[in-house]
Amino acid sequence: MPERVAIVTGGSAGIGASICRHLLDAGWGVVSMSRRATEIDHPALHSVEVDLADVEATRAAALEVCARLPVVAVVHNAGAMRPALLGDVAVEDLETLTALHLSAPLVLVQAALPEMRRRRFGRIVLVSSRAALGLATRTAYSATKSGMFGMARTWALELGRDGITANVVAPGPVVTDMFHEVIPREQAALEATAAKIPVGRVGLPDDVSRAVLFFMSPDNGFVTGQSLYVCGGTSVGSITY
């Protein structure tokens, strides 16, 4: 296992799997934490199955991993949408997404923090969403994804002198299983969505992974507390799904 290990949540598919591959190619050791085991076969990758919306299970898994591996980075990518118009939003959905989007990265980073501080090096990347700027039917999703920006900025201030950076990557329309929860897989639907995006296409998981890799680089220790939208320009305009 390489001397630098990153926990990547949601590494079993989509953006998370792409992030895992990019980090492995860059020489990182990777621990994928997800409800399902990742299908990536690589000697520097470990797969841990855990429900990241279960805070105590996540804490236990993180402590176990950090006790046996030199974890110096956390990429929190796992997410869920729970779309509903305001009148139909369930408080239970807001609570679940709070646990998944905010509590999970908190306990993961807390578990890894002693090793990061010991090494005087650490990388934290929270994968938020362009929807944090507002999108119909996304009350619970937007609210909890928005919270990531405040956490990253606060952690940047608290941890900077320890050599630890904290940043946010906020994807826009990216083709994943979650994307297809709201956009049909038919070509006509994809083309209609692409037509509303300034760059004229939908995003791919690798588009997001390259941004994550920038923040993860040991050479980029002067970049912290920042948010990068990887969204084809939709963060400066409006989009409807």
C-alpha positions as CSV (number, residue, x, y, z in Angstrom):
1,M,0.0,0.0,0.0
2,P,1.4,3.5,-0.9
3,E,2.4,5.7,2.0
4,R,-0.5,8.1,1.3
5,V,-4.0,6.7,1.4
6,A,-7.3,8.4,0.6
7,I,-10.7,7.5,1.7
8,V,-13.2,7.9,-1.2
9,T,-16.9,7.6,-0.4
10,G,-19.3,6.3,-3.0
11,G,-16.5,4.6,-4.8
12,S,-18.5,1.8,-6.2
13,A,-19.9,3.6,-9.3
14,G,-20.1,6.9,-11.2
15,I,-18.1,9.8,-10.1
16,G,-16.7,7.9,-7.0
17,A,-15.4,5.1,-9.1
18,S,-13.8,7.5,-11.5
19,I,-12.1,9.4,-8.6
20,C,-10.8,6.1,-7.3
21,R,-9.2,5.3,-10.7
22,H,-7.6,8.7,-11.1
23,L,-6.1,8.6,-7.6
24,L,-4.8,5.1,-8.1
25,D,-3.2,6.2,-11.4
26,A,-1.6,9.1,-9.5
27,G,0.0,6.7,-7.0
28,W,-2.4,7.0,-4.1
29,G,-3.7,4.1,-2.0
30,V,-7.4,4.2,-1.9
31,V,-10.1,3.0,0.4
32,S,-13.5,3.0,-1.2
33,M,-16.3,3.3,1.3
34,S,-19.8,2.6,-0.1
35,R,-22.9,0.5,0.4
36,R,-21.6,-1.8,-2.3
37,A,-18.1,-3.1,-2.9
38,T,-16.3,-1.4,-5.8
39,E,-15.5,-3.6,-8.9
40,I,-12.1,-1.9,-9.4
41,D,-9.4,-4.6,-9.1
42,H,-6.2,-2.9,-8.0
43,P,-3.6,-3.9,-5.3
44,A,-3.7,-0.4,-3.8
45,L,-7.4,-0.4,-3.4
46,H,-9.4,-1.6,-0.4
47,S,-13.2,-1.8,-0.4
48,V,-15.3,-1.2,2.7
49,E,-19.0,-1.7,2.6
50,V,-20.9,0.7,5.0
51,D,-24.1,2.7,5.0
52,L,-22.7,6.3,5.1
53,A,-26.1,7.6,6.3
54,D,-25.5,5.6,9.4
55,V,-23.2,7.9,11.4
56,E,-22.1,5.4,14.0
57,A,-21.4,2.7,11.4
58,T,-19.4,5.2,9.4
59,R,-17.5,6.4,12.4
60,A,-16.6,2.8,13.4
61,A,-15.5,1.9,9.8
62,A,-13.4,5.1,9.6
63,L,-11.6,4.5,12.9
64,E,-10.9,0.9,11.9
65,V,-9.5,1.9,8.5
66,C,-7.4,4.8,10.0
67,A,-6.0,2.5,12.6
68,R,-4.4,0.2,10.1
69,L,-3.7,2.5,7.1
70,P,-2.0,5.9,6.7
71,V,-5.1,7.8,5.7
72,V,-4.2,11.5,4.9
73,A,-7.1,12.4,2.6
74,V,-10.8,12.2,2.5
75,V,-12.9,12.7,-0.6
76,H,-16.5,12.7,0.3
77,N,-18.5,12.0,-2.9
78,A,-21.3,9.7,-1.7
79,G,-24.7,11.3,-2.1
80,A,-28.4,10.9,-2.6
81,M,-31.1,13.2,-4.0
82,R,-34.6,12.5,-2.5
83,P,-36.3,15.0,-4.9
84,A,-39.7,16.5,-3.9
85,L,-41.6,19.7,-4.2
86,L,-41.7,21.8,-1.0
87,G,-45.2,20.6,0.0
88,D,-44.0,17.0,-0.2
89,V,-40.6,17.2,1.5
90,A,-40.3,14.7,4.3
91,V,-38.3,15.8,7.4
92,E,-37.0,12.2,7.5
93,D,-35.4,12.8,4.0
94,L,-33.7,16.0,5.3
95,E,-32.4,14.2,8.3
96,T,-31.1,11.3,6.1
97,L,-29.3,13.6,3.7
98,T,-27.9,15.6,6.6
99,A,-26.3,12.4,7.9
100,L,-25.0,11.4,4.5
101,H,-23.8,14.8,3.2
102,L,-22.6,16.5,6.4
103,S,-22.2,14.1,9.3
104,A,-20.4,11.4,7.3
105,P,-17.6,13.7,6.2
106,L,-17.3,15.1,9.7
107,V,-16.7,11.7,11.3
108,L,-14.4,10.6,8.4
109,V,-12.2,13.6,8.7
110,Q,-12.2,13.4,12.5
111,A,-10.9,9.8,12.2
112,A,-8.1,10.8,9.7
113,L,-7.1,14.0,11.4
114,P,-4.5,12.6,13.9
115,E,-2.5,11.1,11.0
116,M,-2.9,14.2,8.9
117,R,-1.6,16.4,11.7
118,R,1.3,13.9,12.4
119,R,2.4,14.1,8.8
120,R,1.6,17.8,8.5
121,F,-0.1,17.0,5.3
122,G,-3.8,16.4,4.5
123,R,-6.3,16.8,1.7
124,I,-10.1,17.1,2.2
125,V,-12.3,17.4,-0.8
126,L,-16.1,17.6,-0.4
127,V,-18.2,16.8,-3.6
128,S,-21.1,19.2,-3.4
129,S,-23.4,20.0,-6.3
130,R,-24.4,22.9,-8.6
131,A,-27.9,22.3,-7.2
132,A,-26.6,24.0,-4.0
133,L,-27.4,27.2,-5.8
134,G,-31.0,26.2,-6.0
135,L,-33.0,23.8,-8.1
136,A,-36.7,22.9,-8.0
137,T,-37.5,19.7,-6.1
138,R,-34.1,19.7,-4.3
139,T,-35.0,21.2,-0.9
140,A,-33.2,18.5,1.2
141,Y,-30.5,17.9,-1.4
142,S,-29.6,21.6,-1.9
143,A,-29.7,22.4,1.8
144,T,-27.3,19.7,2.8
145,K,-25.0,20.1,-0.2
146,S,-24.8,23.8,0.6
147,G,-23.6,23.0,4.1
148,M,-20.4,21.5,2.6
149,F,-19.2,24.9,1.5
150,G,-19.4,26.3,5.1
151,M,-17.7,23.2,6.5
152,A,-14.8,23.3,4.0
153,R,-14.2,27.0,4.6
154,T,-14.2,26.5,8.3
155,W,-11.8,23.6,8.1
156,A,-9.5,25.5,5.8
157,L,-9.1,28.2,8.5
158,E,-8.7,25.7,11.3
159,L,-6.3,23.3,9.6
160,G,-4.2,25.4,7.2
161,R,-1.2,25.7,9.6
162,D,-1.1,21.9,9.8
163,G,-0.6,21.5,6.1
164,I,-4.2,20.3,5.5
165,T,-6.3,21.8,2.8
166,A,-10.1,21.6,2.5
167,N,-11.9,22.4,-0.8
168,V,-15.2,21.7,-2.6
169,V,-15.9,20.4,-6.1
170,A,-19.5,21.1,-7.2
171,P,-20.5,19.1,-10.3
172,G,-23.3,20.1,-12.6
173,P,-25.3,17.8,-14.9
174,V,-23.0,14.7,-15.0
175,V,-24.1,11.3,-16.4
176,T,-24.4,8.9,-13.5
177,D,-27.1,6.7,-12.1
178,M,-28.3,9.6,-10.0
179,F,-28.5,11.8,-13.1
180,H,-30.8,9.2,-14.7
181,E,-33.1,9.2,-11.7
182,V,-34.4,12.5,-13.2
183,I,-33.3,12.3,-16.8
184,P,-34.4,9.4,-19.0
185,R,-31.6,7.4,-20.7
186,E,-33.0,8.1,-24.1
187,Q,-30.7,10.0,-26.5
188,A,-33.4,12.7,-27.1
189,A,-33.5,13.4,-23.4
190,L,-29.7,13.8,-23.1
191,E,-29.6,16.1,-26.1
192,A,-32.4,18.2,-24.7
193,T,-30.5,18.6,-21.4
194,A,-27.2,19.3,-23.2
195,A,-28.9,22.1,-25.2
196,K,-29.5,24.0,-21.9
197,I,-25.9,23.8,-20.8
198,P,-23.5,26.6,-22.0
199,V,-20.8,24.2,-23.2
200,G,-23.4,22.2,-25.1
201,R,-22.9,18.8,-23.5
202,V,-23.5,17.0,-20.3
203,G,-20.6,16.2,-18.0
204,L,-18.8,12.9,-17.5
205,P,-17.4,11.5,-14.2
206,D,-13.9,12.1,-15.4
207,D,-14.6,15.8,-15.7
208,V,-15.2,15.9,-12.0
209,S,-12.3,13.5,-11.1
210,R,-9.8,15.8,-12.8
211,A,-10.9,18.7,-10.6
212,V,-10.7,16.5,-7.5
213,L,-7.2,15.4,-8.5
214,F,-6.1,19.1,-8.7
215,F,-7.1,19.7,-5.1
216,M,-5.5,16.4,-4.0
217,S,-2.1,17.2,-5.4
218,P,0.7,17.7,-2.9
219,D,1.8,20.6,-5.1
220,N,-1.4,22.5,-4.4
221,G,-1.0,23.2,-0.7
222,F,-1.6,27.0,-1.3
223,V,-5.2,26.3,-2.5
224,T,-7.7,25.9,0.4
225,G,-11.2,26.9,1.3
226,Q,-12.1,27.1,-2.4
227,S,-15.1,25.9,-4.4
228,L,-14.8,24.8,-8.0
229,Y,-18.0,24.3,-10.1
230,V,-17.5,21.6,-12.7
231,C,-20.8,22.2,-14.4
232,G,-20.5,23.3,-18.0
233,G,-21.3,26.9,-17.0
234,T,-24.7,26.2,-15.4
235,S,-23.5,27.9,-12.2
236,V,-23.6,31.2,-13.9
237,G,-26.9,30.6,-15.6
238,S,-30.0,28.6,-14.9
239,I,-31.0,25.1,-15.8
240,T,-34.1,23.0,-15.4
241,Y,-34.2,19.2,-15.5
